[in-house]
Amino acid sequence: MHSSKEKKALTIAGSDSSAGAGIQADLKTFSALGIYATTAITTLTAQNTKTVSDIFVVPEGFFKNQLETTIEDIKPDVIKVGVLYDNSIIKIVKDVLLDFEKPKIIDPVLYSGTGVKLLDEKSYDSFKKNIIPLADILTPNLKEAESLSEIHIQSDSDLPKVADSILDLGAKSVIIKGGHFKRKNKYISDYYYTKNGSESFKITNKRLPFDETHGTGCNFSAAIASYIAMGYSPKDAFILANSYVYLALKNASKVGNGVLVANPLRQIYYNSQKYETIIELQKCVSYLERIDKFSLLIPETKTNFVYSIPNPTDPLEVAGVVGRVTNYRNRIRSPNTIDFGASIHVANALLVAKRFNPYLRSAINIRYSDNLIKICSDNFICSNYNRRSEPKSSKNREGSSIKWGIKSAFINNPNAEVVYHDGDYGKEPMILLFAKTPRRILTMILTILKRYTTS
Ligand code: PXL
């Protein structure tokens, strides 16, 4: 799929070697939101989650080439500006922004989250005079808003006059990020202002249970730029970027010994794994329903067919059939509604099996019979357990029998593909098949049925 309509952004910003902020954060966010981003790197920082130890400003000749060569060919729909560091960079960026007729999102970065200066003091006035007026949307945090407006902010009632003073510098609109308001506050608001105040509004979120995080601001302004490139109004882009960053914050990673790092990709990958898992299981359950003779393999307690995301930690990360696959006379009746957490027993069996063989992601339970055990033993690696040997302490805990049983079967043979037990008083004997994928489970079922229906 290649489309000349693909939306593109250019980010002019600093490199963060800890990869939580700057260019690295921008690339994650633009990519996550489906925008193709190019980069013009202003500075290289040596940093980690505790400090910035060094800053190298890219020589202006090279910086200019980098910017012009990129933009001459790959025309952006939006430009996002982050760390500029000093006047040698500011001059060049100013000329490019003046010529650029599409939206410009400017994050007036003055300090790193760890408190190190990212704009040279001597260049501050030039930044204020030359860059701020070119912003369609300016995204200062509280400290930056204080600095630009020269007003000490004590409460949110100061913000309208702070915003007015920033808008007087020439920016078309400003979003003041309230994340640094007093720690005891239960809620955090971000505020959007335009020149005549007619469109002002705020978005409030519950404060998350941690203080400083690294990269939040960069991810936020890159998200705003992404939504602007898609064609959203500044207001809608603000609303969308706010919830995007809230998730990135909620999923913040502890990668070093200092501050947490915003993680904009985790939730997206997690959602996509869940989606792929559901879709694949749905296909395989539909296929199973069309194997007529499968009804012969459904036990009294009915069948569940499960598939987990790649690294599940509990049954809520294992998809199964809501209400199980049942038989009615000789026909299969499945509600074919797939959901996470729809199975307890088969899902728990899979989670235990996975501790021995991490590749296993799918499982199904079928009826027990001597003939079926013989067929399984001829075709697959089998192991078994005896429910009557289960220690009392385990038996008394609801739902723990299956965990104990699967564990003992895998201790006996960690390569097992089939685990069975021959029941106990009031407990139906059962066979469980395990595989990497639900497709492989279907193949196993077909192999079993081929022998079962001719024997
Ligand atoms: O979060 C602001 C920021 C922007 N750009 C770079 C940074 C930081 C914060 O540390 O390092 C390169």
Residues whose N, C-alpha, C, O or C-beta is under 5 A from the ligand:
A	BS01	PXL	G14 S15 D16 A21 G22 T45 G82 V83 V109 Y111 S112 G113 G215 G217 C218
